[in-house]
């Protein structure tokens, strides 16, 4: 008798499942999500947090898309969230974001550091400017946000930070040296922040998605490359952004109270 076929030829061909309904995992929590405008993981996270009972504050660098995101969340929840323009490369804007949340709500229970920038350039062709821009937004931006929100969380004696990293922090991919280095840095930052935050009642974890498809992704990655990356996924498809957001919600919730300094892969990639 022939055994079951393994590997890519045995992948399911159905589409993604339907997203779950809310279960109150974040009831009463104040959650800040950076880079929450548009159609990516940031907005999906804000949406899922709202559905789990949180009061959400969103930020982004794009004024129009930020306003549109606030309108969409208002339509879902009936309440318009605080929306603060913030460029994570500008220290004053980062500080103002978290100060405004604290002034509005009196505390910050969860901070989701989602802002990042990708691109595809081989090392021999990569300029200092290309390298520095990706590192400044993706890694240093996460550092600035972490530093700013920790000061509030330390004072209140509690809080959760969830960073958005990537499987490229572990795995090599041609053309992604700047992005991979930044995401590996986010992993290291997460672990160090967790060690420092524990005595203050603060937990810090990260998600590491492999491929979450959304309309703006091919601005950084070509359609041909996206097709190759999708072919490596065991389910024969990329993740839905809400599937990544579900793991972020878990890490933000009281279902993960013993987890800190952990990097959780959200992936179905096969070797």
LINGI-V463521 format. One record per residue. PHI is phi in degrees with one decimal (999 if undefined). OMEGA is omega in whole degrees, -180 to 180 (NA if undefined). NEAR is the number of other ideal C-beta (glycine too) atoms within 10 Angstrom. Layout:
<<PHI OMEGA NEAR> <PHI OMEGA NEAR>>
//
This chain:
<<999 -180 2> <-83.0 -180 4> <-73.7 -180 5> <-66.1 178 5> <-69.2 -179 9> <-110.0 171 8> <86.4 -170 9> <-58.8 -176 12> <-73.6 -177 6> <-109.4 -178 10> <-77.0 173 16> <-66.9 -178 9> <-111.0 179 7> <-77.0 -180 9> <-79.8 -178 10> <-68.5 178 13> <-73.0 175 10> <-82.6 -179 8> <-65.0 -178 16> <-75.1 172 13> <-82.7 -179 7> <-72.1 179 16> <-127.8 177 13> <70.5 -176 11> <-65.6 -178 19> <-123.0 -180 25> <-51.9 175 13> <78.8 -178 9> <-82.4 172 20> <-99.8 -173 22> <-121.7 177 30> <-108.5 180 31> <-124.2 177 33> <-85.5 -179 27> <51.3 -173 27> <-98.7 177 30> <-83.6 177 26> <87.2 -170 17> <-122.5 -173 15> <-91.4 -177 21> <-63.0 -178 27> <-60.4 179 28> <-67.0 178 26> <-58.4 178 24> <-67.4 178 32> <-59.7 179 28> <-61.0 -179 22> <-65.3 179 28> <-63.7 177 31> <-60.3 -179 22> <-66.6 178 21> <-95.6 172 24> <98.0 -177 16> <-81.5 164 27> <-93.6 -170 20> <-107.3 169 28> <-116.6 -178 25> <-117.6 176 27> <-138.9 176 30> <-171.6 177 27> <-91.0 -175 18> <-99.7 -174 13> <-59.9 -176 11> <-64.4 -179 9> <-67.1 177 15> <-64.4 178 21> <-63.6 178 15> <-64.2 178 15> <-64.1 178 26> <-62.9 178 21> <-64.1 179 13> <-64.2 179 16> <-68.8 176 22> <-64.2 179 14> <-64.9 -180 9> <-77.2 -171 12> <-103.4 -175 16> <88.2 179 8> <-125.3 178 11> <-80.6 -179 12> <-75.1 169 24> <-64.0 -179 19> <-123.7 -173 22> <-121.9 176 20> <-67.5 -179 15> <-151.7 171 27> <-98.5 -173 16> <-69.7 175 28> <-88.4 -178 16> <-113.5 -174 13> <-57.2 -178 13> <-62.8 179 9> <-70.6 177 17> <-63.5 179 24> <-61.2 -179 17> <-64.0 179 17> <-58.6 -175 25> <-73.2 175 24> <-62.7 -179 14> <-68.7 177 16> <-64.4 -180 23> <-64.9 179 18> <-66.3 -178 10> <-77.2 -170 12> <-116.2 176 15> <83.4 178 9> <-166.2 174 14> <-133.2 -177 24> <-85.7 -176 19> <-139.6 173 26> <-123.3 177 30> <-104.6 -179 30> <-91.1 -171 28> <-109.1 -174 30> <-62.3 179 25> <-166.5 180 26> <-138.9 177 18> <-112.0 -178 20> <154.5 180 16> <-127.8 178 14> <-151.0 176 16> <-67.0 -176 10> <-56.0 -177 11> <-65.0 -180 5> <-104.0 -174 8> <-78.4 178 15> <-87.7 174 9> <-57.7 -179 7> <-63.8 179 8> <-62.6 179 14> <-59.6 -174 18> <-66.1 -178 12> <-64.7 179 15> <-64.7 179 25> <-65.4 -176 17> <-66.5 -180 16> <-76.5 -169 20> <-78.2 -178 24> <-98.0 -177 22> <-66.8 176 17> <-61.9 177 26> <-64.2 176 28> <-61.9 -179 18> <-60.7 180 22> <-64.8 179 26> <-61.9 180 23> <-59.4 -176 14> <-67.0 -176 20> <-76.4 178 24> <-60.6 -179 21> <-61.1 177 12> <-72.9 -177 17> <-66.3 177 25> <-61.9 -179 16> <-65.7 -179 12> <-87.0 176 15> <76.7 180 9> <-165.6 176 14> <148.7 179 23> <-133.7 174 27> <-117.1 174 28> <-124.6 179 26> <-96.2 176 27> <-99.9 177 28> <-103.3 -179 30> <-165.1 174 30> <-61.8 178 19> <-69.8 171 20> <-67.3 177 21> <-110.3 -168 15> <-111.7 179 13> <-84.9 173 8> <-149.8 -178 15> <-57.9 178 9> <84.6 -173 18> <-119.9 -175 24> <-59.3 -178 18> <-67.0 -179 23> <-68.1 179 26> <-63.6 178 20> <-62.8 179 17> <-64.9 -178 27> <-70.9 173 28> <-63.0 176 16> <-64.1 177 18> <-61.1 177 26> <-61.5 -180 19> <-66.1 177 13> <-59.6 180 20> <-58.9 -178 27> <-66.1 180 17> <-67.6 179 13> <-63.8 178 24> <-63.5 180 19> <-64.4 -180 12> <-76.6 -175 14> <-80.1 -174 21> <-55.2 180 13> <-64.4 -179 8> <-102.7 180 14> <78.3 -178 13> <-110.2 175 22> <-104.8 179 24> <-136.7 177 29> <-135.3 179 25> <-144.3 169 28> <-103.5 178 29> <-130.8 179 24> <-71.8 173 23> <-91.1 -178 20> <-151.0 176 21> <-118.8 -172 22> <-81.0 171 17> <-154.8 -170 16> <-58.7 -176 9> <-91.9 -174 9> <-65.8 -177 18> <-76.0 169 13> <-71.6 -179 9> <-102.7 -176 16> <-131.4 -178 19> <-68.0 178 12> <-60.2 179 9> <-62.9 180 9> <-67.7 177 16> <-62.6 178 16> <-64.6 178 9> <-64.2 -179 11> <-62.9 178 17> <-63.3 -179 15> <-65.1 180 11> <-83.7 -178 15> <-83.1 -176 18> <-62.4 180 14> <-85.7 179 15> <70.5 180 16> <-153.3 172 17> <-79.6 173 20> <-70.4 165 22> <-76.0 -179 18> <-59.4 180 23> <-69.8 177 22> <-69.7 173 20> <-70.3 180 25> <-59.2 179 29> <-59.5 -179 20> <-71.0 175 21> <-60.8 178 30> <-60.5 177 27> <-57.6 -179 17> <-66.9 179 23> <-79.0 -171 27> <-91.6 178 20> <-77.7 174 10> <-80.9 -179 12> <-127.7 -172 18> <-66.0 178 9> <-98.3 -179 7> <-100.7 171 15> <-155.8 -177 20> <76.8 -177 17> <-100.4 174 17> <-114.4 -175 20> <-101.5 178 18> <-72.5 174 17> <-114.9 -166 22> <-154.8 169 21> <-128.1 -179 17> <-67.9 173 13> <-101.9 -177 12> <-59.2 NA 4>>
//
